[in-house]
Amino acid sequence: MKILYHHRTASKDGQAVHIEEMIEALRAQGHEVRVVAPEMPAADGGAQLGTDVGWVQRLRARLPKALYELLELGYSLVAYRKLARAVREFRPDAVYERYNLYLLAGLMIKRRFGLPLLLEVNAPLVEERMKFGGLGLPWLGRWAEGVVWRGADVVLPVTGVLGSHVRARGVPAERIVVVPNGINEAHFAQAPTPAQAKAALGWSDALILGFTGFVRDWHGVDRVLHWLAGPDAPPQARLLVVGDGPARADLEALSRRLDIQSRVRFTGLVPRHDVPAHVAAFDIALQPAVVAYASPLKLFEYLALGKAVVGPRQPNLEEVLTDGDNALLFDPQRPGGLEAALTALSRDDALRERIAAGSARTIARLGLTWHANAACAVRLAAALKRGEPPLSALKGAAPQP
C-alpha cells in the first residue's frame, strides 16, 4: 500500500522512536511511505535516548498559553497544504496520523480527498496538559480533541485504558483498536550477554538495577536511591540510569548526600542503538511510576531482553504484565510497596530468575513488535479502502493484550 504518514513531533525522544520504528516497519514490509512532518534530524539509528523537545519548550514557556495554542491550531493550515500537495503527488491509499492537540490537518485531508484516516493516540492530551502545564483555551482544546477522535475512521490508542478515554468522547468501540508500543527485534538480537554488559561497565560482580529514558521528578528514582542507601539493599547493588532529564541533577545530589555516589551511575544521553547493550546489564528493570494510560517504551525494551521488571500494579501495565510471571508488581498506594518489591527481588535469586524467564517470553507471546503494529495498521487501512468495517480486518489475527 501507499501510506501517507503525518505527525507534528519535532523531538528525538521516545515519541521519535515510535515514529521512526513504525515507518521502518511499514517500509520493510514492502509498503511505500511518504512522511509529512516538521523538519527534524534524519533517522539514522543514532538518535539519543532522553532528548527533550528543547525549542518547543522554550517557545511554550515564553508565550501566553492561549497564544501558543492558537499557533498550534494555525499550524494545521500549514500542515494541510503540505499534506494536500503530498496527496496529489503520491496518491496514497490511506493517511496514518500521530495525534497531537490542535492538529486538524489529517481530518481535513480525509474530508477533502475521501482518504481513510488512521489516528494513533498516545495520550489524552487535553487532560495531560491541564494537569501538567495548563491550557489557556480548554474549551477549544476539548473541541479539537473530540472532533479529531470522532472524525477518524479508526483510532489506535496504545492501551485499553486510553481506549476508554476515546470511547468516552463518543468514538464507537467498533472504530477503536488498541495497539501497544513494541520493539524492533533486530535491535536487540545482537545485545551482549549480561556478563559481557556488566564487565563493560566495570560492575562484573554487581546486582544492577536499571532505568532507561527521560528522567523526571515523578518517576520515583529518588525512592530507589533511598532504598539503595538503606539496610535492605544488598551491598553489591548498583543503580544504572540510562538517559538524562530534568531530575538528573537532583538525583545526583541526593546520591552524594546519601553517600552512595560510587554505587550510582548516570550515562547521560546515549545513541539509541547502544541502549540494548546497557539494558543487557540489568538484573532488575525499573518502572517505578507511570501515568495511568501510557504504554511505556522502556517496558518493552526490558521485556525484549528478559529482565525482571518492577512496576506499579495498575490497569495499563497489567495489559502486558502479570504479577509473579513477567514482573513483580507493587501497590502504588501502599507506603513502601516499591521498596518491598526491590528487597524481595534483590534477595531471592530464584524469584528473579523465574520472573526474568517469564519476561523473556512476553514479546513473542503477545506479538509486541513494531512489525506486528505495522501489519495491523495496513490490514485496517486495506479494509477501510474496501469499504469494510475496520475490525473485520483483524479476524483471525493474534489476540491483543
C-alpha positions in Angstrom: 0.0 0.0 0.0 0.9 3.7 -0.2 0.7 5.3 3.3 0.9 9.0 3.9 2.4 9.3 7.4 1.8 12.6 9.2 3.0 13.8 12.6 3.9 17.1 14.3 6.6 15.8 16.6 10.0 17.7 16.5 12.0 15.7 19.0 14.4 12.8 19.4 12.8 11.2 22.5 10.5 8.2 22.8 8.0 9.8 20.5 10.5 9.8 17.7 11.4 6.2 18.4 7.8 5.2 17.9 7.5 7.2 14.7 10.8 6.0 13.2 10.2 2.4 14.0 6.7 2.4 12.5 7.9 3.9 9.3 10.8 1.5 9.1 8.5 -1.5 9.7 6.0 -0.4 7.1 8.8 0.0 4.5 10.3 -3.3 5.5 7.0 -5.0 4.6 7.1 -3.5 1.1 4.8 -0.5 1.5 5.5 2.9 0.3 5.6 5.6 2.9 5.6 9.4 2.4 6.2 11.4 5.6 4.9 14.8 6.1 6.2 16.4 9.3 8.2 19.3 10.8 11.9 19.4 9.8 14.0 17.3 12.2 17.3 15.4 12.1 17.3 12.3 9.9 16.5 8.9 11.5 19.9 7.1 11.3 19.8 4.9 14.4 21.9 7.4 16.3 19.1 9.3 17.9 19.9 9.8 21.5 17.7 8.4 24.3 16.2 11.1 26.5 16.4 14.2 24.3 13.6 16.6 25.1 11.9 19.0 22.6 14.0 22.0 23.5 12.9 24.7 21.1 9.3 23.8 21.5 9.6 24.0 25.3 11.3 27.4 25.1 8.6 28.8 22.8 5.8 27.5 25.0 7.5 29.0 28.1 7.7 32.5 26.6 4.3 32.8 25.1 0.9 33.2 26.8 -0.8 29.8 26.8 -3.7 31.0 24.7 -1.5 32.5 22.0 0.7 29.3 21.9 -2.4 27.2 21.4 -3.8 29.4 18.6 -0.4 29.0 16.9 -0.8 25.2 17.3 -4.2 25.4 15.7 -2.9 27.6 13.0 -0.2 25.1 12.1 -3.0 22.8 10.9 -3.3 25.0 7.9 0.4 24.8 7.1 0.3 21.0 7.6 -2.9 20.8 5.4 -1.2 22.4 2.5 1.8 20.1 2.8 -0.5 17.1 3.0 -2.6 18.2 0.1 0.5 18.5 -2.1 1.6 15.1 -1.0 -1.8 13.6 -1.8 -1.7 14.9 -5.3 1.9 13.8 -5.9 1.9 10.5 -4.0 -1.8 9.4 -4.4 -1.8 7.4 -1.1 -4.3 4.7 -0.1 -4.6 6.0 3.4 -3.4 8.6 5.9 -1.8 7.5 9.2 -1.5 10.3 11.6 0.0 10.6 15.1 -2.5 12.6 17.2 -1.4 15.9 18.6 -3.6 18.5 20.2 -5.0 21.1 17.8 -3.7 19.1 14.8 -6.7 19.0 12.4 -4.8 18.6 9.1 -5.3 14.8 8.8 -9.1 15.2 9.3 -9.2 18.0 6.8 -7.4 15.8 4.2 -9.8 12.9 4.9 -12.8 15.1 4.3 -11.3 16.8 1.2 -9.9 13.8 -0.6 -12.0 10.9 0.9 -9.0 9.0 2.2 -9.2 6.6 5.1 -7.7 8.2 8.3 -6.0 6.0 10.9 -5.3 8.0 14.1 -2.6 6.8 16.6 -3.3 8.2 20.1 -0.7 8.0 22.7 -2.2 10.3 25.4 -5.4 12.2 26.2 -3.6 15.5 25.6 -6.3 17.8 26.9 -6.3 16.0 30.3 -2.5 15.7 30.3 -1.8 19.4 29.5 -4.4 20.6 32.0 -2.7 18.5 34.7 1.0 19.2 33.9 1.1 22.6 32.2 -2.4 24.1 31.9 -4.4 25.1 28.9 -5.2 28.7 28.1 -8.2 27.7 26.0 -9.5 24.4 27.5 -12.8 24.7 25.6 -11.0 24.9 22.3 -8.7 22.0 23.3 -11.7 19.8 24.2 -13.4 20.6 20.9 -10.3 20.0 18.8 -9.6 16.6 20.5 -13.1 15.4 20.3 -13.6 16.4 16.6 -10.4 14.7 15.5 -11.0 11.5 17.6 -14.6 11.2 16.3 -13.7 12.1 12.8 -11.0 9.4 12.3 -12.0 6.1 10.6 -10.2 4.1 13.2 -8.5 5.3 16.4 -5.4 3.4 17.6 -4.9 4.0 21.4 -1.8 2.4 22.9 -3.6 0.9 25.9 -7.1 -0.2 26.7 -7.2 2.3 29.5 -6.6 5.1 26.9 -9.2 3.4 24.7 -11.8 4.1 27.4 -10.9 7.8 27.2 -11.5 7.6 23.4 -14.9 5.9 23.9 -15.9 8.5 26.5 -15.5 11.2 23.8 -18.1 9.5 21.6 -15.9 7.2 19.4 -17.8 3.9 18.8 -16.0 0.7 20.1 -16.0 -0.8 16.6 -13.7 2.0 15.5 -11.1 1.6 18.3 -8.2 -0.8 18.1 -5.7 -1.0 20.9 -2.1 -1.2 19.5 0.6 -1.1 22.3 4.1 0.0 21.8 6.6 -2.6 20.7 10.2 -3.3 19.9 12.3 -3.9 16.9 13.7 -7.4 17.5 16.7 -6.8 15.2 17.9 -4.0 17.5 18.1 -6.4 20.5 19.3 -9.6 18.7 23.0 -8.6 19.0 22.8 -7.4 22.6 25.7 -8.7 24.7 25.2 -11.2 27.5 24.6 -9.8 30.9 28.1 -10.8 32.0 29.6 -9.0 29.0 27.5 -5.9 29.6 28.4 -5.8 33.3 32.1 -6.3 32.5 32.0 -3.3 30.1 30.6 -1.2 32.9 33.3 -2.4 35.4 30.5 -3.9 37.6 31.0 -7.6 36.9 30.0 -8.7 40.4 27.2 -6.2 40.9 23.4 -6.7 41.2 22.4 -3.9 38.8 19.1 -2.1 39.0 18.4 -0.2 35.8 16.2 2.6 34.5 16.1 4.0 30.9 14.6 7.1 29.4 14.0 10.7 30.2 14.2 11.1 34.0 11.5 13.3 35.6 10.8 14.0 39.2 7.6 11.9 39.3 9.4 8.8 38.0 10.3 7.7 41.5 14.0 7.1 41.0 14.7 9.0 44.3 12.9 6.2 46.2 15.3 3.7 44.6 18.2 5.8 45.8 16.9 5.9 49.4 16.4 2.1 49.2 19.9 1.6 47.9 21.3 3.6 50.9 19.2 1.6 53.4 19.8 -1.7 55.2 17.6 -3.8 52.9 19.7 -3.3 49.8 22.5 -5.9 49.2 26.0 -4.3 49.4 26.6 -5.3 45.8 23.5 -3.5 44.5 24.1 -0.7 42.0 21.9 1.7 40.0 22.4 2.5 36.4 20.3 5.3 34.8 20.5 5.3 31.0 19.4 8.6 29.7 19.0 12.2 31.0 16.3 14.6 32.1 15.4 17.4 34.4 15.6 15.3 37.5 19.2 14.1 37.0 20.9 16.9 38.8 18.8 16.5 41.9 19.2 12.7 41.9 23.0 13.0 41.6 22.9 15.5 44.5 20.8 13.1 46.5 23.2 10.2 45.9 26.0 12.4 47.2 24.0 13.3 50.4 23.3 9.6 50.9 27.0 8.8 50.3 26.2 6.2 47.6 27.5 8.1 44.6 30.0 5.3 43.9 27.1 2.9 43.6 25.1 5.0 41.1 25.9 5.9 37.5 24.1 8.2 35.0 25.1 7.5 31.5 23.6 10.8 30.1 22.4 10.7 26.6 23.3 7.6 24.6 22.7 6.7 21.0 19.6 4.6 20.6 21.4 1.7 19.1 23.5 1.5 22.3 20.6 1.1 24.6 20.3 -2.7 24.4 24.0 -3.0 25.5 23.1 -1.1 28.7 19.8 -2.8 29.4 21.6 -6.2 29.0 23.4 -5.4 32.2 20.2 -5.0 34.3 19.3 -7.6 36.8 16.2 -5.7 37.9 14.5 -3.3 35.5 12.7 -0.3 37.0 9.4 1.2 36.1 8.7 2.9 39.4 5.8 5.0 38.2 3.8 5.6 35.1 0.8 7.6 34.1 -2.4 5.7 34.1 -3.0 5.5 30.3 0.6 5.1 29.0 2.3 2.3 27.1 5.9 3.0 28.3 8.5 2.2 25.7 11.1 1.3 28.3 8.9 -1.6 29.4 9.1 -3.3 26.1 12.8 -2.9 25.9 13.1 -4.6 29.3 10.9 -7.4 28.2 12.8 -7.9 25.0 15.9 -8.7 27.0 14.2 -10.8 29.6 14.6 -8.6 32.6 12.9 -9.0 35.9 10.6 -5.9 35.9 9.4 -4.0 39.0 6.4 -1.8 38.4 3.1 -0.4 40.0 0.0 -2.6 39.9 -2.3 -0.5 37.6 -4.5 -1.5 34.7 -2.5 -0.1 31.8 0.6 -2.1 32.9 -1.5 -5.2 33.7 -2.5 -5.3 30.0 1.1 -6.6 29.4 2.4 -7.5 32.9 1.3 -10.3 35.2 2.4 -10.2 38.8 4.7 -13.1 39.6 5.1 -14.1 36.0 6.9 -11.5 34.0 7.0 -8.8 36.7 6.8 -8.1 40.4 4.1 -5.5 40.8 3.5 -3.4 43.9 0.6 -1.4 45.2 1.4 2.3 44.3 -0.9 3.4 47.2 0.9 1.4 49.8 3.8 3.1 51.5 7.0 1.1 51.0 5.5 -1.0 48.2 8.2 -0.3 45.7 10.9 -0.8 48.3 9.5 -4.1 49.4 9.4 -5.3 45.8 13.1 -4.3 45.3 14.1 -6.1 48.5 12.2 -9.3 47.5 13.8 -9.4 44.0 17.3 -8.5 45.1 17.4 -11.1 47.8 15.7 -14.0 46.1 17.7 -15.3 43.1 15.2 -17.9 42.2 12.3 -15.4 42.1 14.3 -13.0 40.0 15.2 -15.8 37.5 11.6 -17.0 37.3 10.3 -13.5 36.5 13.1 -12.9 34.0 12.2 -16.1 32.2 8.5 -15.0 32.0 9.6 -11.6 30.8 11.6 -13.1 28.0 8.5 -14.9 26.7 6.3 -11.9 26.7 7.2 -10.2 23.4 6.6 -13.3 21.3 3.5 -14.4 23.3 1.7 -11.0 22.8 3.2 -10.0 19.4 4.6 -6.8 20.8 6.7 -5.7 17.9 6.7 -2.7 15.5 6.4 -5.3 12.7 3.1 -6.5 14.1 1.9 -3.0 14.7 2.6 -2.0 11.1 0.9 -5.1 9.8 -2.2 -4.3 11.9 -2.3 -0.8 10.5 -2.0 -2.0 7.0 -4.9 -4.5 7.4 -7.1 -1.8 8.9 -6.2 0.6 6.0 -6.9 -2.1 3.4 -10.3 -2.9 5.0 -11.2 0.8 5.1 -10.2 1.2 1.4 -12.5 -1.7 0.5 -15.3 0.0 2.4 -15.4 -2.8 5.1 -15.7 -2.3 8.9 -12.1 -1.9 10.2 -12.4 -4.7 12.8 -13.2 -7.2 10.1 -9.6 -7.0 9.0 -8.4 -8.3 12.4 -10.5 -11.5 12.4 -8.1 -14.5 12.8 -5.2 -12.2 13.9 -3.3 -12.7 17.1 -5.3 -11.5 20.2 -4.4 -8.1 21.5 -3.1 -7.8 25.1 
